[in-house]
Amino acid sequence: MLDNRDRKLLDLLQRDADIPLSDLAARVNLSPSACSRRITRLREEGYIARHVVVLDRVRMNIGTTVFVMIKTAHHTADWLERFRSGVADILEIIEVHRLAGNLDYIIKIVVTDIAHYDAIYKRLVSRIDLFDVSAYISMETLKDEQAVPTRYAGL
C-alpha cells in the first residue's frame, strides 16, 4: 500500500529523475537511506517502470508530429500480430493505441518533415493491409506532459 510520501516521491521522480537523493529525501521528510529504500521498493513493486531521458525533439530534428488514424476491416488475432510487428521496428512511431469507437487505431509519429512522414507511411502500408488511413499534422503542442497523476496509485 502506498502512502503520501510514496506518492510524493513518485511525483518528484517522474518530473526529474536526476534530483539528488539528499534533496529528494528532504522534500519528503525522510533520511536519504530511508528514501533510497522506498525508491528501491517502488521499483521492485513495479510503480517505477523505467528511467528515461526526454530529448528536445526540435534539437533532434524531429519536430513534426503526425497523428495517423486507422480503420481496418480485419480484427483477427493474426492481423493484430502482423500490425504489432509492423509498427514495432519503425522508430519514428512512438505511440500506438487501439481505440473504441469509429476508429480502430491512432498512431503518433515524429518526423523531420512531411516527406519523411510519406516514407514512413509507405513502409507501414507495405507491411499491413489497412482499410482507411488519415493523417493529421500537429500545428502546435499545447500540452506535453509525461508525468501521470500519482494520487490514484495504491488505492
LUMMARRO-662103 format. One record per residue (C-alpha): residue number from 1; residue in three letters; y, x, z. Coordinates in Angstrom, 1 decimal. Example, Ala and Ser with C-alpha at 12.3 -4.5 7.8 and 13.67 -1.06 7.14 Angstrom:
REM LUMMARRO-662103
dovo:vose:y:x:z
1:ALA:-4.5:12.3:7.8
2:SER:-1.1:13.7:7.1
REM end
This chain:
REM LUMMARRO-662103
dovo:vose:y:x:z
1:MET:0.0:0.0:0.0
2:LEU:3.4:1.3:-0.9
3:ASP:6.3:1.3:1.4
4:ASN:10.1:1.5:0.7
5:ARG:10.0:5.4:0.9
6:ASP:7.3:5.5:-1.7
7:ARG:9.3:3.2:-4.0
8:LYS:12.4:5.2:-3.4
9:LEU:10.5:8.4:-4.3
10:LEU:9.2:6.9:-7.5
11:ASP:12.6:5.6:-8.4
12:LEU:14.2:9.1:-7.8
13:LEU:11.4:11.0:-9.6
14:GLN:11.4:8.8:-12.7
15:ARG:15.2:9.3:-13.1
16:ASP:15.0:13.1:-12.6
17:ALA:11.6:14.8:-12.1
18:ASP:13.4:18.1:-11.7
19:ILE:15.1:17.2:-8.4
20:PRO:14.3:19.9:-5.9
21:LEU:11.8:18.8:-3.2
22:SER:14.2:19.5:-0.4
23:ASP:16.8:17.2:-2.0
24:LEU:14.2:14.6:-2.7
25:ALA:13.0:14.7:0.9
26:ALA:16.5:14.5:2.3
27:ARG:17.2:11.4:0.2
28:VAL:14.2:9.6:1.6
29:ASN:14.5:10.9:5.1
30:LEU:11.3:13.0:5.2
31:SER:10.4:16.6:5.7
32:PRO:9.7:18.5:2.5
33:SER:6.0:18.8:3.4
34:ALA:5.7:15.0:4.1
35:CYS:7.5:14.3:0.9
36:SER:5.2:16.6:-1.0
37:ARG:2.1:14.9:0.5
38:ARG:3.5:11.5:-0.5
39:ILE:4.1:12.6:-4.1
40:THR:0.6:14.0:-4.3
41:ARG:-0.8:10.7:-3.0
42:LEU:1.3:8.7:-5.5
43:ARG:0.0:10.9:-8.3
44:GLU:-3.7:10.6:-7.1
45:GLU:-3.3:6.8:-6.8
46:GLY:-2.0:6.6:-10.4
47:TYR:1.5:5.5:-9.7
48:ILE:2.8:8.7:-11.4
49:ALA:1.1:8.7:-14.8
50:ARG:2.6:11.9:-16.1
51:HIS:5.7:14.2:-16.1
52:VAL:7.7:14.4:-19.3
53:VAL:10.9:15.8:-20.6
54:VAL:13.2:13.4:-22.5
55:LEU:14.7:15.2:-25.5
56:ASP:18.0:14.4:-27.2
57:ARG:16.9:12.7:-30.4
58:VAL:20.2:13.4:-32.2
59:ARG:19.9:17.1:-31.4
60:MET:16.2:16.9:-32.5
61:ASN:17.5:15.4:-35.9
62:ILE:15.5:12.2:-35.4
63:GLY:18.4:9.9:-34.6
64:THR:17.4:7.0:-36.7
65:THR:15.3:4.3:-35.2
66:VAL:13.4:1.8:-37.3
67:PHE:11.6:-1.2:-35.8
68:VAL:8.7:-2.4:-38.1
69:MET:7.4:-6.0:-37.7
70:ILE:3.9:-6.6:-38.9
71:LYS:1.9:-9.6:-39.7
72:THR:-1.7:-9.2:-40.6
73:ALA:-4.4:-11.5:-41.9
74:HIS:-7.0:-9.5:-40.1
75:HIS:-7.8:-10.0:-36.4
76:THR:-11.2:-8.3:-36.2
77:ALA:-12.1:-5.6:-33.8
78:ASP:-12.9:-3.3:-36.8
79:TRP:-9.5:-3.8:-38.3
80:LEU:-7.8:-3.3:-34.9
81:GLU:-9.6:0.0:-34.5
82:ARG:-8.5:1.1:-38.0
83:PHE:-5.0:0.1:-37.1
84:ARG:-5.1:2.1:-33.9
85:SER:-6.3:5.2:-35.6
86:GLY:-4.0:4.7:-38.5
87:VAL:-0.9:4.8:-36.3
88:ALA:-2.2:7.3:-33.7
89:ASP:-1.6:10.6:-35.6
90:ILE:1.8:9.6:-37.1
91:LEU:4.1:11.4:-34.6
92:GLU:7.2:9.5:-35.7
93:ILE:5.6:6.3:-34.4
94:ILE:6.5:6.4:-30.8
95:GLU:5.6:2.9:-29.7
96:VAL:3.2:0.2:-30.9
97:HIS:2.9:-3.3:-29.3
98:ARG:0.6:-6.2:-30.1
99:LEU:2.6:-9.4:-29.8
100:ALA:2.1:-13.0:-29.0
101:GLY:4.0:-15.4:-31.4
102:ASN:4.8:-15.3:-35.1
103:LEU:4.4:-11.6:-35.5
104:ASP:1.3:-9.5:-34.7
105:TYR:2.7:-6.1:-34.0
106:ILE:6.0:-4.2:-33.6
107:ILE:6.3:-0.5:-34.2
108:LYS:9.1:1.8:-33.1
109:ILE:9.6:4.7:-35.4
110:VAL:12.0:7.6:-35.1
111:VAL:13.0:9.4:-38.3
112:THR:15.7:11.7:-39.7
113:ASP:16.8:9.2:-42.4
114:ILE:15.6:6.2:-44.5
115:ALA:13.8:8.5:-47.0
116:HIS:11.8:9.8:-44.0
117:TYR:11.0:6.3:-43.0
118:ASP:9.9:5.5:-46.5
119:ALA:7.4:8.4:-46.3
120:ILE:6.1:7.1:-43.0
121:TYR:5.8:3.6:-44.4
122:LYS:3.8:4.8:-47.4
123:ARG:1.4:6.7:-45.1
124:LEU:1.0:3.6:-42.9
125:VAL:0.3:1.1:-45.7
126:SER:-2.1:3.6:-47.4
127:ARG:-4.3:3.5:-44.3
128:ILE:-4.2:-0.1:-43.2
129:ASP:-4.3:-3.4:-45.0
130:LEU:-1.2:-5.4:-43.9
131:PHE:-0.1:-8.9:-44.8
132:ASP:3.6:-8.6:-44.2
133:VAL:5.8:-5.7:-43.2
134:SER:9.5:-6.0:-42.3
135:ALA:11.7:-3.1:-41.2
136:TYR:14.9:-3.3:-39.1
137:ILE:17.1:-0.2:-38.7
138:SER:18.8:0.1:-35.3
139:MET:22.5:0.5:-35.8
140:GLU:23.3:1.3:-32.1
141:THR:21.3:1.7:-28.9
142:LEU:22.9:-0.4:-26.2
143:LYS:20.4:0.5:-23.5
144:ASP:17.6:3.1:-23.5
145:GLU:16.2:3.1:-20.0
146:GLN:12.9:5.0:-19.4
147:ALA:12.8:4.1:-15.7
148:VAL:10.9:1.0:-14.6
149:PRO:11.7:-1.1:-11.6
150:THR:9.8:0.1:-8.5
151:ARG:10.2:-2.9:-6.3
152:TYR:7.1:-4.6:-7.6
153:ALA:4.7:-1.7:-7.0
154:GLY:2.1:-2.2:-4.4
155:LEU:2.8:-5.8:-3.7
REM end
